[in-house]
Amino acid sequence: MKNKPFLVKLEKGKTYAFCQCEESDNQPFCDGSHSAIIVKDDILVESLANAFFSIGVNSTSRNNNDKKMKSNTQKPLIIKAEKDDEVNLCGCKQSENAPYCNGSHLSI
């Protein structure tokens, strides 16, 4: 996470994938790191489920935990540039106007 926006030039007609998971090494754009997060979550869910079963939590609870973990995964937001433009893309990942900066970083 970065506490200021990324100033980038978008080219008309090009498609961009804005990272929302905060794991990309190519910020503010996606590099596929969210896929690794899904695998980590699956491993974590399985580990937690095994721990819960050892203390007597039922299988219904396990299924609910699986859904909660997977719902936290953020896939990229696809942007298609309608014109050549220089824009500020959100670096803090808190903007309510994602992928564009709305100044949210100022209150973090």
C-alpha positions in Angstrom: 0.0 0.0 0.0 1.2 3.5 -0.9 0.0 6.6 0.9 -0.2 8.7 -2.3 -1.6 8.1 -5.8 0.3 6.8 -8.8 0.4 9.3 -11.7 0.1 7.3 -14.9 -0.5 7.9 -18.6 -3.3 5.9 -20.1 -3.4 5.4 -23.8 -6.7 5.6 -25.7 -8.1 2.1 -26.5 -5.8 0.2 -24.2 -7.0 -2.0 -21.4 -5.4 -1.9 -18.0 -5.8 -4.2 -14.9 -5.8 -2.1 -11.7 -4.5 -4.1 -8.7 -6.9 -4.2 -5.8 -5.3 -7.0 -3.7 -2.2 -4.9 -2.8 0.2 -7.8 -3.6 1.3 -6.8 -7.1 5.0 -5.9 -7.6 3.8 -3.9 -10.6 1.6 -1.4 -8.7 -0.8 0.1 -9.5 -1.3 -2.6 -12.1 -2.0 -6.3 -11.6 0.7 -8.9 -12.0 -1.4 -11.9 -11.1 -0.4 -12.0 -7.5 -4.0 -12.3 -6.4 -3.9 -15.9 -7.8 -1.2 -16.7 -5.2 -3.5 -15.2 -2.5 -6.3 -17.6 -3.4 -3.9 -20.5 -3.0 -2.7 -19.1 0.4 -6.3 -18.6 1.5 -7.2 -22.2 0.5 -4.2 -23.5 2.5 -5.1 -21.3 5.5 -8.7 -22.3 5.4 -7.7 -26.0 5.3 -5.4 -25.5 8.3 -8.0 -23.6 10.3 -10.7 -26.2 9.4 -8.4 -28.9 10.7 -7.8 -27.0 13.9 -11.6 -26.4 14.3 -12.4 -30.0 13.8 -9.9 -31.0 16.5 -11.9 -28.9 19.0 -15.3 -30.0 17.8 -16.6 -27.4 15.4 -19.1 -28.9 12.9 -18.8 -29.0 9.1 -21.4 -26.3 8.6 -19.1 -23.8 10.3 -16.2 -25.0 8.1 -18.1 -24.2 4.9 -19.0 -20.8 6.2 -15.4 -20.1 7.0 -14.3 -21.1 3.5 -16.8 -18.6 1.9 -15.6 -15.8 4.2 -11.9 -16.4 3.4 -12.5 -16.5 -0.4 -14.7 -13.4 -0.4 -11.8 -11.3 0.9 -9.8 -12.0 -2.3 -9.7 -8.9 -4.6 -9.4 -9.4 -8.3 -8.1 -6.6 -10.6 -10.4 -3.8 -11.8 -10.4 -3.6 -15.6 -10.0 -0.1 -17.0 -10.4 0.7 -20.7 -9.0 4.1 -21.6 -11.4 6.2 -23.6 -8.8 8.8 -24.4 -5.1 9.5 -23.9 -5.0 10.9 -20.4 -2.8 11.3 -17.3 -4.6 10.2 -14.2 -4.0 9.6 -10.5 -4.7 6.0 -9.7 -5.3 5.1 -6.0 -2.2 3.9 -4.2 -3.8 3.4 -0.7 -6.6 1.1 -2.1 -9.2 3.0 0.0 -10.7 5.2 -2.7 -14.5 5.1 -3.1 -13.9 6.1 -6.7 -11.5 3.2 -7.5 -9.3 3.0 -9.5 -9.0 6.8 -9.3 -7.7 8.6 -6.2 -10.2 10.5 -4.2 -7.8 11.7 -1.5 -8.6 8.9 1.0 -4.8 8.5 1.6 -4.9 11.9 3.4 -6.9 10.4 6.3 -4.9 7.2 6.7 
